[in-house]
Amino acid sequence: MSAASAATAGSEDGNGKVTRVIRVGSRKSQLARIQTDSVAEKLKDLYPEVHTEIVAMATTGDKILDTALSKIGEKSLFTKELENALERNEVDLVVHSLKDLPTTLPLGFTIGAVLKRENPHDAVVLHPKNAGKTLHTLPEKSVIGTSSLRRAAQLKKRFPHLEFKDIRGNLNTRLKKLDEKDDFSAIILAAAGLRRMGWESRVSQLLGPEDCMYAVGQGALAVEVRARDRDILDMVSVLHDPETVLRCVAERAFLRHLEGGCSVPVAVHTEIKDSQLYMTGAVFSLDGSDSIKETMQTSLVMDTQEEEGSSDDPQHVGITARNVSSRDQASAEKLGVDLACLLLSKGAREILTVARQLNDAR
């Protein structure tokens, strides 16, 4: 198997066994390290002959903490430094939160694995003094912390009695800002990150799609590799979760066709049921007063058989998944594009253009 051939490029350990060292790039935050370690563990379980070495580094998004993400210019904020290391052969693969990866990757890179998705929804974390309350029952003018335009736009419309303010920093920093000061009544965070950190007890309320639809790729981990590294690509491809791949292909295609990013409020909800992929997509004005939301579906064959064919891997919105039906991937991508076209035909571009201009002027 190719992983075995990958292993031969290593060195002998004390027992005369050949080992291969795989260098895994990660952001430095505690959550990023937990996520990267979980992927490294999976690889070690699958390939005992492989030794993983974590290479942690700070990204632009980690360093600029006094500005809302949507104001910095959204392309590759949390990925560029990691991709530079990948390009320079300093690491063999990089673990990201899929929602941080732009829908168009730099030439020569591909997403070689999309792991089984955690709960993709957003969660409300209350200040201890508000224990037992919900967004509905918080007092008038309570301040909610979020630096996501997508969350703020949806929640402003849904909970007009609340106020929303930017809050930046990693999970630890944001929780500290909430607990140790009186600036915020609650903050909104991704449920997946809280769960991975072991902080599920802090989740006061999970926000369903009727309150707040999630970001493209939210809750899924992605492994980015050099597209030409066949052995690494084969090694990580077994980590793909087919349902997550198909949902995220549709979501990323939707966002790419809308030309969305951090600086505009775009939200999605996907589900696979009875061999049908259902997708709801929406765009919002910054204050949530204007929005377009539609749902479409497509049929899947859900055939997980690896397909024979040309040796070059067709990428679908940056994802290479040879062990997931290419027909289904094409259907998922088409669904995302078709849904984006439907929204654009109903005025989505105008909403997004105004949102972008207003955000730039903030």
N, C-alpha and C positions, 0 to 999 in steps of 0.2 A: 504494500500500500504506500501511497506517496508520503504519508507521515513517517513511515519507516525510512524511506529514502531521505526525507528531511533530516531524520535523526543521524544519518551517517555523516552529516557535515559537522559533527561535534567532536568531542574528545572523550577519551576513556576515563571512567571513574576508577576508584581504588580497586573495584572488583573486576576490572577488565571489560566492563560493559560500556558500550558506546552511548554517550548522552549528547543531546543537542541543547544548547542554551538558546532560549527564545527571549528576546528583550521586548518587554511590553511597556509602551508609553502610557502615561496617566497624568491627569492634572493632580495638583498637590493636596487638594482639599480632602477632608476625612471621608466625605461621601464618595468622591471620585476614587479614592484608594480602596474603599469597601467594594465598589463596583468592579474595579480592575482586579482586585484580589479574587472576587467570586469567579470571574472569567478564567483567571490563571489556574484556580483550583479545578475548574471543569476540564481544562486542557490537561492538567496533570493526571486527573482520573482517567481520561481517555487514552493518554499517551504517557505511561509511567516512565518511559525513557527520556522524556523531555523535561528539562529544568527551566523554569521561568525566572526571569530577573526583572523586577519592576523599576522603570526609569521615570521618576516623577518630575514634573516641571510646571512652572506658573505660566498661565496664558494671559493675553491682554485683558480678557474679561475678568480674570482674577485680580489684576493689578489696579484697574480703574474702578474704584468703589464709591466714588462720590458723584457719579453720573448715571442716570437711567440708561439701561441697556439700549433702549430704542433710540437714544440720542447719540450713541457712540458711532453708529454706522454698523449695521448688523452682521455683515459677512464675516464668517469664521472667527468670531470673537474668542471662542473657547477652543478653537481647533488649530489655528494657524501654526503656533509654535510646535504642536505635536506633529503636524504634517511636515513641517520643516525637518524635524528629527527623522521622520520616516523616509523623507526624500534623501537625506544624507546617510542613510543606512545606519543611523545610531540606534534605531529600534526596528523590530520586525513587524510589529502590529501595534495598534493604538485602540484603547477602549474609550468610547464616548457615550454620553447620553444621546440617543438618536436625535432628539429634538434640537440639540446644539449643532448638528451637521447640516450645512447648507444643502439645498436640493440639487445643486450642481457642484460636483466635486472637482478639485484641480485635476488636470490631465495626469494620468498615470496612477491614480488612486481608485480604489473601489471599496464598498462595504462588503466584506467577505462573510459576515455573520450578523444576523439580527436575532437576538435571544428572546425567549418567551417573555411576553410583556407582563409587567406588574400592573396593578390597578392604575389606569391612566388618568383617573379623575383628580381634581383639585380638592384640597382639604382646608377647613377652617381651623386655625389654632388660636384659641382665646387667651387673652391676658388672664392670669389666675383669678383676678378679682371678678371676672365675668363668667366664672365656671357655671355650667348649666344653661347658659344662654345659647341662642342661635343667631344667625345674621338677621332673621325676622324680629327677634325679641331684643336685640341690642338697642340702647337708647338712641334717640334722635341725635344726629351729628357725631356719632361715634366714628373714630378714624380707623380705617382698615388699611393695613400696609400691603402693597404689592407693587412690583416694578414692571408687571406685565400689562401691556395695553389691552391684550385679549381678555384677561380676567377683569380688569377695571371696567372696560366697555360693557361687558355682559352684566356685571354685578351692579353698576350704577343704574342701569335700566330696571333691574329686578328689585333692587333695594334702594329706592331714591332717598330714604331717610339717612343713609350712611355717607360718609366722606372717604375719599381714597387718596392715599399719599404714597410716593415712591419709598421703597425700602430696599437697600442693596446689601450685598455680602453673602457669604456662604450660609448654609443652613444653621450652623452653630451661631454665627454672628447675628443672623436675623432673629433667632429665638432669644438670644441674649438681649437684643434691643427691645423685644416685646416684653420680656419678663422683668428686666431691671429698670425700665423707665416707664413713664405714664403716657408716652407719645401715641401709642396704638392700643385700641381695644381688642384687636385681633389682627392676624396676618393670614394671607392665603399662600399655601405651599402645595407642591405636588405630593400627593399621597404616597407615590412610589418611593420618593427620597426619604420621607419620614419612616416608612416601613424598613427600608434598607438600613437606616441608622439605628433601628430598634426603638424608635420614638412613637410607635403607634398609639401609645396611651395619651399622647398630646393631641390626637385628632378629635376635635369636638364635633365636627360635622363633615360628612363627605358630600361634595356638591355633584348632584346628578346632572345629566344633560339639560334638564329643564331650567336649572339655575346657571350652569356654566359648562359649556362644551370645552374639550381639552385642546391642547396644542398638537400639531402634527408630530407624530412619533413619540409623544409623551409616554413615559413609563417603560420604554424599550431601550435596551443597551445595544450598541452597534460596535463591531470590530472592523476597523479600517486597516487595509493592507495595501501594499504596492500591487497593482493589477498584474504585473509581469511575474510575481512570485508565486508560481504555480503550486509549489509544495506547501507554502504557508496558507494559500487560498484553500487548498484541499484539506489541510489540517483543521482550519477554523470552520469550514463549511458545515461540519456535522453539528455545530452549535445552532444552526438556523432553526427557528420555530416556524413551520410553514404558514400557520394562520396569522402570526404576527407579521411575517414577511408580506403577505398579501394585503393585509390591512394597511401596513405602512407604505407599501408601493402606491396604493390608491391615495393615501393622505399626502404623500410627497409629490405625486403627480398633480394633485389638486392645487397645492401651494405653489409649485413651480409655474403652473399655467396662469395662476393669478398674479405671479411675480410678487408674492407676499414675503414677509420676513418679520423680524422683531419690531419693525417700525410701523406695522399696520396690524389691526385686530382681525385675525383670521382664526377660526375655530372649527373643529371637526368632531364627528362621532362615528365610529365604524363598528360593525358587528357581522360575524359570520354565523348564519343559522340555516340549516337544511340546504347546504350547498349553494346558498345565496350570500353574496357580499353586499351588505347594506351600508350606505354612506350618507351621512348628513354633513353638509358644509355650510359655513356662514361667514359673512363679512359684516363688520360693524363700524359705525362712526365712533370717534373717540369717546363720546359721552353715551354711546349705546342707543341714542334716540332713533337712529336710522340703521336699518339692518336688512339683509337679504339672506334667507335661509331656505335651502331646498334639500330633498332627499332623493337618491337614486339607488338602483341595485343592479347587480349583474350575476349571471350564473357561473358557478365554478365546477370543475370536474374533480378537484381535490385529489388528483393522482400524484402520489409522492414519488413515483418511480423516477429515478434519474434518467434524463432523456439523452439518448445517443444523438450525435449530430456533430456539427462543426466544433473544432477544438477551441475557437475563440468564444468567450462567454458573453452572451447578450446582457448588457446592464439595463436594469429598469430603474430609472431615477437614482442612479449611483449604486444600486444594489446588485451584486452577482450572487445568484442562488441557483446553482445547477441542480440541486436536489429538490427543488420545488417546481412544479409543473410550469413550463414556460408559457403554455397557453393561458393558465390562470394568471400568471404575472402580467401578461399582455392585457388580459381582460381587466385586471385591477387597475393597471395604468390608464387604460382607456376610460374606465369609470371615473377616475379622478379628473382626467382632462375634460370629459363630457360634463361633469358636474360644475367644473370651473367655467366652462363655456356657457352653461345655463345661467349661472350667476352673473357672468359678464353681460349676457344679453338682457338681463333685468336691471342693469345699472351698477354692478359691483365696482367697475373701474372708477366711476365718479366718486363713490363712497371712499374707496381706498386712496384716490388722489387727494381728496380733501383731508383725510386722516393723516396722510404723509405730510402734507403742507402744514397742518396745524401742529403736528408733532415737532416738525423742524423749527417752528416758530416759538415753541414753548420755552 
